[in-house]
Amino acid sequence: MTRVSCHEVGFRYLNAGHGIAALEGVSFAVGGHEIASVVGPSGCGKTTLLKLLAGLLTPSSGEIRFEDANVRNGRPRNALVFQDHGVFPWLKVVDNVAFGLEMQGVGTTERRDRARSFLERVGLLDFGSRYPHELSVGMRQRVGIARAFVSDVPVLLMDEPFGALDAQTRLLLQQELLGIWQQDRKLVVFVTHDIEEAILLGDRVLVMSGRPGRILEEIPIPLPRPRSLAAPDRPDITEVKWHIWSLLEAEARRQLSIHD
Amino acid sequence: MAHLESAGGGGATSAVDPRLTRRPDEGREGGGWSSVLVIACILLAWEAVVRLDLLPRFYFPPPSSIARGVVDLARSGQLAEHGRATLYRLTIGLVVGGTLGVMAGVAMGRSRAFRRVADPIVSALYPIPKIAILPLVMVFLGIGDASKVFVIAIAAFFPLLISSLAGVSQIPDIYFEVASNYGTGRLGLFKRVILPASMPTVLAGLRIALNSAIHVTIAVEVVSAVRGLGALVWLSWEILRIEQLYATLTVIAALGILSTWGIDRLTRRLVPWRP
């Protein structure tokens, strides 16, 4: 069982000698095979939080603890799914998907086989020997998701993976993600600015404030699994949605007025 | 697969990038034929103008006799003799200078400290015309091939240094983050990220380096060589064989065209992932 916990985590970006606080006093814990959605206004440090969890950045204050049955005193393997441009344009689709396995030292034949079987699951089997520029944005995003899942890591970190997609493709991929996760359960931290997406996917929604980002509230989503796109239409869930919006509205207005 | 092929055939499909519907070499092929046509017209006009005695034949030999000049050069063995000398210097200079240039460029792109030290040196040395340092190099390396190859190597060195530096330092952070996220080591990072990501820019630099190396090779041969196409240019001028002068220049132009074609092929091979 994997557990990730943040204790009063803060992070400051250095910008021309000035530190800009991106995160301040962030504390929460996620664990097991849950999907934790993180929702917040743009620029609130959601991506920074994921990069801290992924180990690409180190907290300026506080600490992040990992507990894993297989890993002692270290960071369990994790895979970050980026908003866009996360696939390598110079690798064929199959090799992009197999990249994580290659870095784990899995042999060519085996990793390509495993990559292909996953490509089949995301409906891209016929595109294995194509290059990413030959794919649509939605297809590329599926490649990124397939790469993360096939790498067989206990923790998946997703940074608005559907943010750049049109509404219909987005619905399709949300459904697809739910389906894949249902078969292959992992601990997922899913960052988004879309409240409905956060509710649809998450077992819990962590609501973040504007910069510097803090966790405003942690809201459990009592929807049964497996979930369908229609699941959040229950009246109690609609209430949750409005509650999250009321938390975010003030932040969003504050940002608007800064820009005006 | 069928899905994509049908899109390639002209029918756009929503899931497929619209760029796919037009193959990238379509336009190029058309352009190739029309430029051949234009060149043929120019050559025909030239031939006609000279034959009609509108231009003096001595200064402007018609294309047909220039072609005969090239054939004569080939038959007499001069082409092989001088061409070999030029290719020899060009190849060694390009390989040695180019390799060092790529190495220096990658080092400068990956190490901020090295870049700080090397940047001013590069900016000072790059603009010096390479032919102008030949005398100085000859002081150290003598008047043989070594000094010529050295100068040619320098000509190939700088374009590849600058393009590799640009190629390596312009790689988007996200690729390093992906690689690091999947636990990529130093070797893997070089093989899977730095090398392929900088390849298009490096090959663009190689094209400039090759052209620059050809210029300098011919120039050093004109100035100080007994053999080589540049030497043949100078020899033809000294004995006032204008036709042979044109023929040699034609061979040099062909060398340029051939090398550009070669780099195009190489680029398509090494960078198949570019739209």
Interface residues (C-beta under 8 A of the other chain):
Chain A: K51 A54 G55 L56 R77 N78 A79 L80 F82 H85 G86 F88 P89 W90 L91 F99 G100 E102 M103 Q104 D126 F127 R130 Y131 P132 H133 E134 L135 S136 G138 M139 S151
Chain B: M1 A2 H3 L4 S14 A15 V16 D17 R19 L20 P172 I174 Y175 E177 V178 A179 S180 N181 Y182 G183 T184 G188 R192 V193 P196 A197 M199 V271 P272 W273 R274 P275
